[in-house]
Amino acid sequence: MPSVKDIKLRIRAVKNTQQITKAMKMVAAARIKRAEAKVKSSRPYTNKMKEMVEGLIGLTEEPNPFFISKPAVKRIGLLLVTADKGLCGAYNANLIRLAQQFLNEHKSQEIQMLTVGNKGRSFFAKRNVNIVDSFHTAFYPLFSEAQKIAELMMKNFLTDVWDEAHIIYSQFISAMHQKPQQILLLPLSGESSKNQGEFLFEPDPESVLSSLIPQYISILIYNVLLESRAAELGARLVAMGNATDNAKKLIDGLTLQFYRARQEAITREILEVASGAEALK
């Protein structure tokens, strides 16, 4: 059995860890409110942009290049959005597992990966995956950062560097629930939306659609970045809350063990004194 001193040192170490996890939980709880507000405010705009694009599809005579599927998919671009740091439970592990599953399912195609976040980049860089570029965003992602990613992905698709472009990220459902997602970004998929009413477009629907699609793709990626950040904070909030609760349970168990060890030490000393007194008689 460990000595009383060893148990005291372990209790002190666990208490120090508990203070760290409790502080990280409080920070995540304070930050997630702002991140969640940004996600909720971006969703209506994204949905309205999608509605406008779908409304324009049926009014254009010539197909837009962003909607044209390639006859044979040989090269695929994959944007993987993970966190820069750990201590957020299985958040990064779930995204990496989904990305690894995607790579296994497309072994016959050439995969070129873009990464946002250090965790995904460092994991796949060690496994000889072709990472063509890495991006770093502000803690609360900016639209300009999403535009840079969108411009690269659109350029690679239009110049036939990629035949398809996919995104893997974590969807924010609630602070307690995050869901890893894999979506097809390019080519865009959309059917002509009905019941749009009569609209007049200047100069013509084709020109409006051509200018609207880059903004639409940028806002899609911006929404992905916002969802990922909110999901990361939610996962960290839950993980640090669980770690704090587990530390408390461990401290309670160690405290009970400490009292037992101290009582045994006291009892042993009393017996030694009593035995010494008997020996002197």
C-alpha positions in Angstrom: 0.0 0.0 0.0 1.3 3.5 -0.8 2.6 5.6 2.1 0.7 8.5 3.6 3.1 10.9 2.0 2.7 9.4 -1.4 -1.1 9.6 -1.2 -0.9 13.3 -0.1 1.4 14.1 -3.1 -1.0 12.3 -5.5 -4.0 14.2 -4.1 -2.2 17.5 -4.5 -1.4 16.6 -8.1 -5.0 15.6 -8.9 -6.2 18.8 -7.4 -3.9 20.9 -9.5 -5.1 19.0 -12.6 -8.7 19.6 -11.5 -8.1 23.4 -11.3 -6.8 23.4 -14.8 -9.7 21.4 -16.3 -12.2 23.5 -14.4 -10.6 26.7 -15.8 -10.6 25.3 -19.3 -14.3 24.4 -18.9 -15.2 27.9 -17.8 -13.3 29.4 -20.7 -15.0 27.1 -23.2 -18.4 27.9 -21.7 -17.7 31.7 -22.1 -16.5 31.3 -25.7 -19.1 28.9 -27.0 -21.9 31.5 -26.6 -20.3 33.8 -29.1 -19.4 30.9 -31.5 -23.0 29.6 -31.3 -24.4 33.0 -32.0 -22.2 33.3 -35.1 -23.4 29.9 -36.4 -27.0 30.7 -35.9 -26.7 34.1 -37.6 -24.9 32.6 -40.6 -27.4 29.8 -41.3 -30.3 31.9 -42.6 -28.0 33.8 -44.9 -26.5 30.5 -46.3 -30.0 29.1 -46.8 -31.2 32.2 -48.6 -28.1 32.2 -50.9 -28.9 28.5 -51.7 -32.5 29.5 -52.5 -31.4 32.2 -54.8 -28.9 30.0 -56.6 -31.6 27.3 -57.1 -34.0 29.9 -58.4 -31.5 31.0 -61.0 -30.7 27.5 -62.3 -34.0 27.1 -64.0 -33.7 30.5 -65.7 -30.3 29.9 -67.3 -30.0 28.3 -70.8 -26.4 27.2 -70.6 -25.2 25.1 -67.7 -22.8 26.7 -65.3 -19.4 25.1 -65.0 -19.7 24.7 -61.3 -22.7 22.4 -61.8 -21.1 20.1 -64.4 -20.0 16.7 -63.2 -16.8 15.3 -64.7 -17.3 12.1 -66.7 -14.5 10.3 -64.8 -13.4 11.2 -61.3 -9.7 10.7 -61.1 -8.5 13.5 -58.8 -10.3 14.6 -55.7 -9.7 17.6 -53.4 -10.5 17.1 -49.7 -10.7 19.9 -47.2 -10.3 18.6 -43.6 -11.2 20.9 -40.8 -9.9 20.0 -37.4 -8.8 21.8 -34.2 -5.4 23.3 -33.6 -5.3 21.8 -30.1 -6.5 18.7 -28.2 -8.2 18.3 -24.9 -11.6 18.2 -26.6 -12.5 14.6 -26.2 -13.0 12.6 -29.4 -13.6 15.7 -31.6 -10.3 15.4 -33.6 -10.3 11.6 -33.5 -13.7 11.3 -35.1 -12.8 13.7 -37.9 -9.6 11.9 -38.6 -11.3 8.6 -38.6 -13.9 9.9 -41.1 -11.1 11.3 -43.3 -9.2 8.0 -43.2 -12.4 6.1 -44.2 -12.8 8.5 -47.1 -9.2 7.8 -48.2 -9.8 4.1 -48.0 -13.0 4.3 -50.1 -11.2 6.3 -52.8 -8.0 4.4 -53.1 -8.3 4.3 -56.9 -8.4 8.1 -57.1 -5.7 10.6 -56.4 -6.5 12.6 -53.2 -5.1 16.0 -52.6 -5.8 17.3 -49.1 -6.3 20.8 -47.7 -6.2 21.2 -44.0 -7.5 23.7 -41.5 -6.1 23.0 -38.0 -2.9 21.5 -36.8 -4.3 18.1 -35.6 -5.4 16.9 -39.1 -2.3 18.2 -40.8 0.2 16.6 -38.4 -1.6 13.3 -38.4 -1.8 12.8 -42.2 1.6 14.4 -42.9 3.1 11.5 -41.1 1.2 9.0 -43.3 2.4 10.3 -46.7 -0.9 11.8 -47.6 -0.6 14.5 -50.3 -1.3 17.8 -48.4 -1.1 20.6 -50.9 -1.9 23.4 -48.6 -2.7 24.2 -44.9 -4.7 27.1 -43.6 -4.8 28.7 -40.2 -7.8 30.8 -39.1 -8.5 33.3 -36.3 -10.2 31.9 -33.2 -13.5 33.2 -34.5 -13.0 32.6 -38.3 -13.3 35.5 -40.7 -15.1 35.6 -44.0 -11.9 36.7 -45.7 -10.2 33.5 -44.6 -13.0 31.4 -46.0 -12.7 33.3 -49.3 -9.0 32.3 -49.7 -9.9 28.7 -49.2 -12.9 29.0 -51.6 -10.8 30.7 -54.3 -8.2 27.9 -54.3 -10.9 25.2 -54.4 -12.8 26.9 -57.2 -9.6 27.4 -59.2 -8.6 23.8 -58.9 -12.0 22.6 -59.9 -12.4 24.9 -62.9 -8.8 24.2 -64.2 -9.4 20.4 -64.0 -6.8 19.9 -61.2 -9.7 18.3 -59.3 -12.7 16.5 -60.6 -14.5 16.8 -57.3 -14.1 18.7 -54.0 -15.2 17.4 -50.7 -15.3 18.8 -47.1 -15.0 16.9 -43.8 -15.9 18.9 -40.7 -17.9 18.7 -37.5 -21.5 20.0 -37.5 -22.6 21.9 -34.5 -25.9 20.6 -33.3 -25.8 21.7 -29.6 -23.1 22.3 -27.0 -23.5 18.6 -26.0 -23.8 17.1 -29.5 -21.4 17.4 -32.5 -21.7 15.3 -35.6 -18.8 14.7 -38.1 -19.9 15.4 -41.7 -18.6 14.7 -45.2 -20.2 16.8 -47.9 -19.6 17.2 -51.7 -18.8 20.9 -52.4 -18.0 20.8 -56.1 -19.7 20.2 -58.5 -22.6 22.0 -56.9 -25.7 20.0 -56.7 -29.1 21.7 -56.9 -32.4 21.5 -58.6 -34.4 24.3 -60.0 -36.4 25.7 -57.1 -40.1 26.1 -57.8 -42.6 28.7 -56.6 -40.0 31.4 -56.8 -42.4 33.9 -58.3 -41.4 36.2 -61.2 -38.1 38.1 -60.9 -36.3 40.5 -63.2 -32.6 40.1 -63.4 -30.1 42.6 -64.8 -28.2 42.1 -67.0 -29.3 38.5 -67.3 -29.7 35.3 -65.1 -26.4 33.8 -66.4 -24.4 36.8 -65.4 -26.1 37.1 -62.0 -25.6 33.3 -61.3 -21.9 33.6 -62.4 -21.3 36.4 -59.9 -23.3 34.8 -57.2 -21.8 31.4 -57.1 -18.3 32.4 -55.9 -20.0 34.2 -53.0 -22.2 31.2 -52.4 -19.2 28.8 -52.2 -17.4 31.2 -49.9 -20.3 31.5 -47.5 -20.6 27.7 -47.5 -17.0 27.3 -46.4 -17.4 30.2 -43.9 -20.3 28.4 -42.4 -18.3 25.2 -42.2 -15.5 27.0 -40.3 -18.0 28.6 -37.9 -19.7 25.2 -37.3 -16.4 23.6 -36.7 -15.3 26.2 -34.1 -18.5 26.0 -32.2 -18.4 22.2 -32.3 -14.8 22.2 -31.0 -15.8 24.4 -28.1 -18.8 22.3 -27.3 -16.6 19.1 -27.3 -14.0 20.8 -25.1 -16.7 22.0 -22.7 -18.0 18.5 -22.3 -14.6 16.9 -22.1 -13.3 19.3 -19.5 -16.5 19.0 -17.5 -16.1 15.2 -17.4 -12.5 15.5 -16.5 -13.3 17.8 -13.6 -16.0 15.4 -12.3 -13.6 12.4 -12.6 -10.9 14.3 -10.8 -13.3 15.0 -7.9 -14.2 11.3 -7.7 -10.5 10.4 -7.8 -9.8 12.9 -5.0 -12.6 11.4 -2.9 -11.2 7.9 -3.3 -7.7 9.0 -2.6 -8.8 10.9 0.5 -10.5 7.8 1.9 -7.4 5.8 1.1 -5.3 8.5 2.9 -7.4 8.3 6.1 -7.1 4.5 6.1 -3.4 4.6 5.6 -3.0 7.2 8.4 -5.2 5.2 10.7 -3.1 2.0 10.0 0.1 4.0 10.7 -1.3 5.3 14.0 -2.5 1.8 15.0 0.9 0.3 14.1 2.7 2.9 16.2 0.5 2.3 19.2 1.1 -1.5 18.9 4.9 -0.9 18.7 4.7 1.3 21.9 2.6 -1.3 23.7 4.9 -4.1 22.6 8.0 -2.1 23.8 6.3 -1.5 27.2 5.5 -5.1 27.5 9.1 -6.1 26.7 10.4 -3.7 29.4 8.3 -5.5 32.0 
